[in-house]
């Protein structure tokens, strides 16, 4: 059964990541970002600077904190509420290293970079979908 999971040790983030990546600039308002999250059914996404370098992550939890404080989401910039300490993966990173972050750090989305530029995102769902798609015998007993 373990041979079904060998791809985690040999495939890279770039082979599994989502290329269609929603992101935000630091200067965007929290209201704008919340609208993107709702439209795209996302729980969070990367925040980038003008060079498309990842400078943070913003999540619905970050926004909920602002709502509870009674802040005006139309004027607060996402750069003020985002998490700045971001775990990211190089496009050539092995999936095993990314999966460890999902498990140990409890995160759901990791930005994927190439030469420090955002090129995609990798989620738990991406890895599970890749497993099911490429390991047809995963459910054999």
Order of alpha helices (4+ residues) and beta strands (2+ residues): alpha-alpha-beta-alpha-beta-beta-alpha-alpha-beta-alpha-beta-beta-alpha
